[in-house]
Amino acid sequence: MENPARTAAYHALIEERRRALRKDLTRILPPGTMLTWEVGCGHGHFLAAYAQAHPDRLCVGIDIIGERIERAVRKRDRARLGNLHFLQADARLFLEEFPSSASLAEIFVLYPDPWPKLRHHKHRLIQPDFLNAAAARARNGCHLHFRTDYQPYYESAVLTFEEHPRWRLIRADWPFEFETVFQQRAESYHSLTAELRS
């Protein structure tokens, strides 16, 4: 049975997050911006290293856990990286609030939660609805780089990209290698790159 008070509180919380995200994106993304986006940036190790190596690129990392974002921001500030921003946000909400005057040039999805149980597969990030939303905000030729240490998720992602009308898998060298904590722990991992069709 639905609890009206709880439902109203949830919708109010989402609307508050939406307004804050809209304000942050307006502040950090001037019109015409093309950015590198990391979904699930954790403590920001990978994207901080990437931003330092690519000072000409604007980079934004998001994570749903506030403590991770706080640590990532401290890392950015210590390194004095003016081209790097971290925001607490859900990927779908981020894309919904992403301004039409900006575009995604490159996307990294590194070691996302594999949701291994069959009944939880619907929670995996690499799904047609996410790829549709990302495509709507990406420039032509945008590359999406995906890496996982869970073979069944990799196989599922390959199939999802192969069946998607807006993305195609390509053979490409991994654009920036930096060993994350997850990668250090992984016995092996699998990577793919997909390109947005023009």
N, C-alpha and C positions, 0 to 999 in steps of 0.2 A: 504494500500500500504506500502510495506516495505521501511524503511529508511536505505540505505546501511551504512551511517556513524554511525548511532545509533547502528546498528547490529554489526559493526566492533568494536565499543567502548565497547559494552557489552561482546563480545568474548574476548577482550583484558583484561577486568576486571576479568572475570572468570579465565583466564589463569594466571593472576597475583595472584589471591587468591589460585589457585591450587599450584603454585610454593611455595608460602609462607607456605601453609599447609604442603606440602611435606617436606620442610625444618624443620618445627616445629616437625613433627612426627618423622623424622630421629633423631632429637636431643633428644627427650624425650622417645623414645621407642627403647632400645637396643634389639638386636636379642634375640629371645626366650621369650620376654615379654608377659605375660598374664595380661590383664587389665580389670578393672571395668569401664564401659562407661556409662555416663548419657547423654541422648539426650535431649536438651532443659533445660539446667541446671539453667537458670535464673541467680540470684545473687549468686548462689553456696551454699545456706544454707544446703541443703540435703547432697550434696557430700562432703562438708567440714566436716560435722559431721561424715559421713561414713568413710572418710579417716582418721580422728582422731581416730575413734574406731577400724580401721583396718590398723595399720601402716605398715603391711607387704604386703599390696596390692597397686599396682600402679593404680591410679584413674585419669580418664580424663573426663572432662565435656565440652560439646560444646553448643553454642547458636549462633543464627544468629545476635543478637543485640550486637554491640560492647560495649555499655555502661554497659550492664549486665556483660559482661566478665571482664571489668575493675573493677567493684565492687567485682566480685568473686575473682579476683586475689588479690585485697587488703585484702579480708577476709582470703585467703590462707596465704598470707605473714604475717599478724598479728598473725596467729596461728602457723606459721613456719612449715607448712606441706610439707615436701620434696617429699612426695609420691603423690602429687596432682597437676594436671595441668588443666588449662582452656584455651580453644581455641575458637576463633570466626570462626565458620564453619557451613555450611549446612550439614545435616546428610548424604545425598547421596554423596556429594563431599568428606566428611571425609572417607566414606567407599571406594570410588574409589581410594583415595590416601593412604589408610591404608597399611603399609608395609606387605609383605607376611611373613616376619620373626617374626611377632608378631601375637597375637590372642586375641579375646575377650573371657573373662571368664564369665562375667556377664554384663547385660545391664539393665539400668533403663530408663523407659519412664514414667515420672510422670506429669500428668495433661497437656497433649499436647493440642494444639488448637483443639477443637472438630469439627470445620468447620460444624456448624449445618445445613446450607442450602444444599439441595440436590445437587444443581449444583456445590457446593464446596467440596463435599465428596472426589473428586479426589485428594485434597490437604492433606487429612489425612495421617499421618505418617504410621500407621499400615495398610500397603497394601502389596500384594504379592511381588512386586518388591523390597521393602525395606527389607522384610523378607528374600528374596533370597540373597540380597547383604550382610546382616548381617550374614546369615548362612555361606556364603563363607569365612568369616573372623573370624568365631568363632570356638573355640575348641569343641570337642564332649562333650556333657553334659552341654554346656553353658545354663544359665538361663536368660530369658528375663522377667523382671517384669514390668507390665503395671498397671497404676492406673489412673482413671478418675472420675470426678464428674458428667459426662454426660452419663446417662443410654443408650441412643441410640448408642453412640460411643462404649461403653463397649460391647453391644450386637453385633455390627458390628465387633469388634476386636475378640470376641469369635468365630464368624463364620469364620473369616479370618484364624485364627489359626487352627480351626478344619479342614478346607479344604486344609491347606498347607502341602505338603509332607515332609518338613524338620523339622517342629516344631510340638510338641504335648503339649497340655495343661496338667498340672500335679497339683495334690493337694499338696500344700507346704505352710508352714508358711511364712509370709512376712519376708524377711531376715534382715531388719533393719528398725525400726520404728523411724521416726523423722518428727515431724509435720511441714510441709512447710507452707508458707503464703497461698498458694492455698488451702491446706488442712484445715487450720484454717477457711477459708471463706466458705468452702463447707458444705452444710447441710448433705450430705451423699456422699459416694464415693464407687467405685467398683474396685476390684483388681484381677489380674490374674497373673499366672506364667506359662510360656511355656518353654519347654526344647528342645534343639537341638537334633534331633535323630542321633544316631551313624550310 
